Amino acid sequence: MLASLARELPRGEWLYEPKWDGFRCLAIATPQRVELRSRHGRPLTRYFPEVVAAMSLLVDARGAVALDGELVIQRGGTFDFAALLSRTHPAASRAARLARETPATFIAFDLVVHGRQDLTATPLAQRRVLLEALLAGAPAGIALTPATRDLRTATEWLERCGRGIDGVVAKALAEPYVPGKRRWVKVKPQRTADCVVAGLRLFANSAAVGSLLLGLWDGPTLRHVGVASSFTDEQRSALSRDLVPLAVPLDGHPWERGFGLEPSPLGRLSGSAGRWDPRTMTLDWTPIRPDRVCEVIYDQLDAGRFRHPARFLRWRPDREPRSCRFEQLAAAPALPRDARGAGA
């Protein structure tokens, strides 16, 4: 079952849950085997043997269990998405080692099958009761997600997003479980940042701007943090007119010796902040004078990089580029008390 995006929490007969920043996972266990699948059906079983072992303890000879939930890794009071990404490694020996070093937790938020009973037609309110009973005293590696019907509590969760909580999901208490349908509602805070535009990429064989290269000052260094893309044709034409005349030689540019060269635990995420090394790569972007500032909307910041392309919001001619620093990005707040135990 999926969720549609909204900016406000719905009111009425809803159950509110934290939206976890991990891998969505369907865990299916029978007395014979355990299988973990991603939202798109990708097999995850081999990468998380510790979760497989924990799931096997929930099953007896009476039948199967199918849980919907999220795989997360929690370390030092926060959630580590980079460590979670590193778990999807093909070598079985490494998977076993990482299972010991950075064990994952499966946070369950729905019960789809229990024993011989298919619960997809059962209202959420009843499924939640059964889920709580099933996971009472659950083995290490499996946790029950916090949930509330109190709008004030859900609002507090939303206001304190960070450290693994990416928003709040609202689910109608009377709803059945409908695979593939967006009947849940996910509410995420809107985060903005004022960034320096220090380069651009043009579409191949075109003068139209494909993306803007964004930076934030970290002391004397302008660090590449991501890109802004997804412009309309009209916006691309306007950007070309405004920015192409600002092109400068690479010599003397803040990124003349490259950007994104420092190791990142996230590796290269599609569409996110990239890497350019003048020693080994052909220049595939156009340097411009780093004196333009734009405000962008972003979702997640991982290891000093926007995880996904940011969305251009507006120009900020009132901002001095040197004032666009990492300090403007709010530190992730502490986990809500109700949510701390979920990933433990």
C-alpha positions in Angstrom: 0.0 0.0 0.0 1.3 3.5 -0.9 0.8 7.0 0.2 0.1 10.3 -1.5 1.9 13.5 -0.5 0.2 16.3 1.4 1.3 19.4 3.3 -1.1 19.1 6.3 -2.1 16.2 8.5 -5.7 15.1 7.8 -8.2 15.2 10.7 -10.7 12.7 11.7 -10.5 8.9 12.2 -6.9 8.5 11.3 -3.9 6.7 12.8 -0.6 8.7 12.6 2.8 7.0 12.4 6.4 8.3 11.9 7.6 8.0 8.4 10.9 6.2 8.7 13.9 7.1 6.5 15.0 3.6 5.5 14.1 0.8 3.0 10.5 -0.1 2.7 10.2 -3.9 3.1 7.7 -6.6 3.0 8.8 -9.5 5.3 7.2 -12.9 4.6 7.9 -15.8 7.0 6.7 -19.4 6.9 7.9 -22.4 8.9 10.1 -23.2 5.8 11.6 -19.9 4.8 11.8 -16.1 5.3 11.8 -13.7 2.4 12.4 -9.9 2.4 11.3 -7.9 -0.5 11.6 -4.2 -1.4 8.6 -2.0 -2.4 9.4 -2.8 -6.1 9.8 -6.6 -5.5 13.6 -6.5 -5.3 14.9 -9.4 -3.1 16.6 -8.2 0.1 16.8 -11.5 2.0 20.5 -12.2 1.5 21.6 -8.7 2.7 19.9 -8.8 6.1 20.5 -12.3 7.6 19.9 -10.9 11.2 16.4 -9.8 10.3 15.7 -13.1 8.6 16.8 -14.9 11.9 14.5 -12.6 13.9 11.5 -13.1 11.6 11.9 -16.9 11.8 11.2 -16.6 15.6 7.8 -15.1 14.9 6.6 -18.2 13.0 5.3 -21.5 14.2 3.7 -24.5 12.5 0.3 -22.6 12.3 1.2 -20.8 9.1 2.7 -17.7 7.7 3.3 -14.1 8.8 3.6 -11.2 6.3 4.6 -7.8 7.8 4.9 -4.5 6.0 7.5 -2.2 7.5 10.8 -0.4 7.1 14.4 -1.5 7.4 16.6 0.9 9.3 20.0 1.0 11.1 20.3 3.0 14.3 23.7 4.1 15.7 24.5 6.6 18.4 21.0 7.8 19.0 20.3 8.5 15.3 19.6 6.6 12.1 22.3 5.9 9.6 21.0 5.8 6.0 24.6 5.5 4.6 25.2 2.4 6.6 21.9 1.0 5.3 23.0 1.6 1.7 26.3 -0.2 2.4 24.4 -3.4 3.4 23.3 -4.1 -0.2 26.6 -5.7 -1.2 26.7 -8.8 -3.3 29.3 -10.7 -1.3 27.8 -13.1 1.2 30.8 -12.9 3.5 30.5 -9.2 3.7 26.8 -9.3 4.3 27.4 -11.6 7.3 30.1 -9.3 8.7 28.0 -6.2 8.3 25.1 -7.9 9.9 27.3 -8.2 13.0 28.8 -4.7 12.8 25.8 -2.6 11.7 22.7 -4.8 12.5 19.4 -3.6 11.0 16.0 -3.4 12.6 12.8 -4.1 10.9 10.2 -1.6 12.1 6.8 -3.2 11.4 3.8 -1.0 10.8 1.2 -3.4 9.3 0.2 -7.0 9.4 -1.0 -8.4 6.1 -1.1 -12.1 6.8 -1.3 -13.9 10.1 -1.4 -17.7 10.3 -4.0 -18.8 7.7 -5.8 -15.5 7.6 -5.4 -12.9 4.8 -5.9 -9.6 6.5 -5.9 -7.3 3.5 -9.7 -6.8 3.7 -9.6 -6.2 7.5 -9.8 -2.5 8.7 -6.6 -1.0 9.9 -7.9 -0.6 13.5 -8.2 -4.4 13.8 -4.9 -5.1 12.0 -3.2 -2.8 14.4 -4.5 -4.7 17.4 -3.4 -8.0 15.9 0.0 -6.5 15.1 0.5 -5.3 18.6 -0.3 -8.7 20.0 2.0 -10.5 17.6 4.9 -8.2 18.4 4.5 -8.2 22.2 7.9 -9.4 23.4 9.2 -9.5 19.8 12.8 -10.7 19.3 15.7 -8.2 18.9 15.7 -7.0 15.3 12.0 -6.5 15.0 10.2 -3.4 16.5 6.6 -2.1 16.4 6.3 1.4 15.0 4.8 4.0 17.4 1.3 5.2 16.4 -1.1 7.7 17.8 -4.6 9.0 17.1 -3.7 12.3 18.8 -3.3 15.1 16.3 -1.1 17.1 18.7 1.4 14.3 19.1 1.5 13.7 15.3 2.1 17.4 14.8 5.0 17.3 17.3 6.5 14.4 15.4 6.2 16.4 12.2 7.8 19.5 13.7 10.8 17.5 15.0 11.5 15.5 11.8 15.1 14.4 11.5 17.4 11.6 12.8 15.6 9.0 10.7 12.0 10.4 10.8 11.2 11.8 7.4 7.6 12.9 8.1 4.3 11.5 9.3 2.0 8.9 7.6 -1.7 9.1 8.2 -3.8 6.0 7.7 -7.6 5.9 7.9 -8.6 3.5 10.7 -11.5 1.9 8.6 -9.4 1.3 5.5 -8.4 -2.2 4.3 -4.9 -2.9 3.0 -5.0 -2.2 -0.7 -1.7 -3.1 -2.4 -0.5 -0.6 -5.0 -3.1 2.1 -4.1 -2.2 5.5 -2.6 -4.8 5.5 0.2 -2.4 6.6 2.9 -1.3 10.2 3.3 2.4 11.2 3.9 3.1 14.6 5.3 6.7 15.9 5.0 8.2 19.2 6.2 9.4 21.6 3.5 13.1 22.3 4.0 14.8 25.2 2.2 18.4 26.4 1.8 20.0 29.4 0.2 22.8 28.1 -2.1 25.4 29.6 -4.3 25.1 28.8 -8.0 28.6 28.1 -9.1 28.0 26.1 -12.3 25.5 24.7 -14.7 25.0 21.8 -17.1 23.5 22.3 -20.5 21.5 19.7 -22.3 23.5 17.8 -25.0 23.5 19.7 -28.3 21.4 22.5 -26.8 21.8 25.9 -25.1 19.1 25.0 -22.6 20.1 24.7 -19.0 19.6 21.2 -17.6 20.7 21.7 -14.0 22.3 24.2 -11.7 25.3 23.2 -9.6 24.8 24.3 -6.0 27.4 25.1 -3.3 27.6 26.1 0.4 30.6 27.8 1.9 32.5 25.7 4.5 35.1 28.1 5.9 37.2 29.0 2.8 35.9 26.1 0.7 32.8 26.2 -1.5 31.5 22.6 -1.3 29.3 21.2 -4.0 26.1 20.0 -2.2 23.8 19.1 -5.0 21.9 20.2 -8.1 18.6 21.9 -8.9 16.7 20.6 -11.9 13.2 19.9 -13.3 12.7 23.3 -14.9 10.0 24.2 -17.4 11.1 25.1 -20.9 10.4 28.7 -20.2 12.5 28.6 -17.1 15.4 26.9 -18.9 15.4 29.6 -21.6 15.4 32.3 -18.9 18.2 30.6 -17.0 20.3 30.4 -20.2 19.8 34.1 -20.9 20.7 35.0 -17.3 23.5 32.6 -16.5 25.5 31.7 -19.6 26.9 35.2 -19.8 28.3 34.6 -16.3 30.6 31.8 -17.6 34.2 32.1 -16.5 37.4 30.1 -17.1 38.0 27.2 -14.8 41.3 28.7 -13.6 40.6 30.7 -10.5 37.1 29.2 -10.0 36.5 27.6 -6.5 36.1 24.2 -8.1 39.1 24.4 -10.4 40.7 21.4 -8.6 37.4 19.4 -8.6 34.5 18.9 -6.3 32.9 16.0 -4.5 36.4 14.3 -4.2 36.2 13.6 -0.5 34.9 10.0 0.4 31.2 9.8 0.9 29.5 6.9 2.7 26.6 7.3 0.4 28.6 6.8 -2.8 27.0 8.2 -6.0 23.2 8.6 -5.8 21.4 9.1 -9.0 20.6 12.7 -9.6 22.3 13.9 -6.5 25.5 15.8 -5.9 28.1 14.4 -8.2 31.9 14.2 -8.4 34.2 15.9 -10.8 38.0 15.4 -10.9 40.0 17.5 -13.4 42.8 14.9 -13.4 40.6 12.1 -14.8 37.4 13.6 -16.1 36.4 15.8 -19.1 34.7 19.1 -18.1 31.0 18.3 -18.4 29.8 21.5 -16.8 30.2 25.2 -17.2 31.8 27.2 -14.4 30.1 30.6 -13.7 30.9 33.4 -11.3 29.7 32.2 -7.9 27.9 35.4 -7.1 24.3 34.3 -7.6 22.2 32.9 -4.8 19.0 30.9 -5.1 16.6 29.4 -2.6 15.9 25.7 -3.2 13.7 23.1 -1.5 15.4 19.8 -0.6 14.3 16.7 1.2 17.3 15.0 2.8 20.8 16.0 3.6 23.2 13.1 3.8 26.9 13.5 4.6 26.8 17.1 3.4 25.0 16.4 0.2 21.4 16.7 -1.0 20.2 13.1 -1.5 17.9 14.1 -4.4 17.9 17.0 -6.8 16.6 20.1 -5.1 13.7 22.2 -6.5 14.4 25.8 -7.5 12.2 28.2 -5.6 13.5 31.7 -6.3 16.5 34.0 -6.7 17.8 35.7 -3.6 19.5 38.9 -4.8 19.4 40.1 -1.2 21.8 37.4 0.0 25.6 37.7 -0.1 27.0 34.5 -1.5 29.6 34.2 1.3 26.8 34.1 3.8 25.4 30.9 2.3 27.1 28.5 4.7 26.3 25.0 6.1 25.3 26.6 9.4 22.0 27.6 7.9 21.0 24.0 7.7 19.2 23.1 10.9 20.8 20.3 12.9 18.6 17.2 13.1 16.5 17.4 16.3 16.3 14.7 18.9 14.1 11.7 18.3 10.6 12.0 19.8 10.5 10.0 23.0 7.8 7.6 21.5 10.1 6.8 18.5 13.4 6.2 20.2 12.7 2.6 21.0 11.5 1.7 17.6 14.9 1.3 16.1 16.7 0.0 19.2 
